[in-house]
């Protein structure tokens, strides 16, 4: 098996240089606003597919001389590598998985990155450089003799030292040049010159033979590698919906029908067997049972089934809903899209080769709950294939897997860029991500237990949950409010239901205001109100500055204000969520932090535990 580790796109439509984009082994999400270049990224990856040209429309309009270029780094399993070595008769054994980097230039020229090829086939590049050096020496010597003896014919002008050196063209032209020298060497009467020329000729021929062997190994490796590289399959639209019916004879000519045949184990010959109606009926029943079971695993909005019927030489498709048959085209556009989506992806899932499935804006026509069904399908597909999809829909973003996200941004200066998730991105790009996080929290809030801890906002929630894990505390049921006076309103509900909440507030001006509001309006006792730190500040100030830069900002930035003041200009929820994920994934434990941070975390957790006990 061979997976994609990363890619880079240059001079492709709106993309000057995307930068390196690392893919997950399962699902990678390109999140960005409309017109940011998400579709161009998917099209470029499709264009990398072996056997197809980079599309003409990829040439950027702002620089028509620029050549589109797509670079992909693969990780190939050692077992596959050894199979390739055996096929090309290379007498080495791979002992570990290896990275292979290939660049494709417009329209269809592939080249291996020398460093990756040298690691896989030790000596292939260093020996190639050595043989080219010998060829250059002999070529320089031959040229020196040619200047004094024009009878030797045209001087060879190709030079492997040039940046646009093409090995195949050079080999053909240089071999023809050597034949020219051989044909004319007898015309030289100067014995010393002829002897020197013959030595150079012999060296050139020997070096060229060695060079050709190395080229043959490289070309054979490339040819075999293509068989192991994943297919790049783009699903840009699903307008080719399942029709009401079609002649059985035409099934093999219509893509969506072929896909349906694949996932339903449809045997066209059995359906064509007019003389055996019993066989046709039995096979139709088998297909319907298989499709029904699979489809209902994914479509969970209402219980419908997809069934096929044979009518003479025609195959008909029906959606059965509450016992009533409907044609596919009689259902909503969202359902038609999902049905097409399901059939196409399941067909690829049944293929016996590994693929990278590229999907542009899945689920646009579906409501929120159905979009979660789409994500369910993609999660299942990604167990066997890598999936890359673009979206600006929050319901296709799993807040528990933010590592899947890559932000696609556009500016007049840089044009389309791919970046890691960061809180400094523009609001429109981050909105679906923050919405997904908020919806996830809403699903998990518990208001049926005593001693819930009400915090001021979502970032407080994530930091406190992380501190809870770091200290192995038993604190649970943390309820995030939404800033401002909202802790008072949340507290009113919990307090009114007799759930006796505890409040965790920032120790700043707004926190003190909230404390007074809680005491005056809800008669909350002082021992049920805990400030995050024993000096003025917010929950970010629990960290020392060094730890905050290292583990929250992930970069060494100089600032003179407090941590909480610094992050006010960012979407600080993302920083807190990433920190929570790092702690949950056990990338961080308490030993990573300095004494100041550890003291503040432990003090806060103890104060909350004490407040709950009281």
Protein Blocks (a to p, Z undefined) as FASTA:
>chain_A
ZZdfbdcdehihjbfbgojadddfkbccddddehilpmmmmmmmmmmpghiacdfklpcf
klmkbccdddddddddfklmmmmmmmnopabddfbdcddddddddfbbccddfklmmmmm
ghklmmmmmmmmmmmmmmmmmmmmmmmmmmnopcdfbdfkbmklcfklmmmmmmmmmmmm
mmmmmmpmblklmmmmmmmmmmmmmmmmmmmmmmmmmmmmmmmmmmmpccddddfbfkbc
cdfbdcfklmmmpmklmmmmmmnopafklmmmmmlmmlmmmmmmmmmmmmmmmmmmmmmm
bccddddddehjaccddddeehiacdfklpcfklmmmmmmmmmmmmmmmpcbdcddddeh
ehklpcfklmmmmmmmmmmmmmmbccddddfbfklpcfklmmlpccddddfklmpadddd
dfkbcfklmmmmmmmmmmmmmmmpcckbghiacdfblklmmmmmmmmmmnopabehiacd
eehjllmmmmmmmmmnonopadddddbfklmmmmmmmmmmnopafklpccfbfcecdfkl
mpcfklmmmmmnopacddfbdfklmmmmpcfklmmmmmmmmmmnopacfklpcfklmmmm
mmmmmmmmmmmmZZ
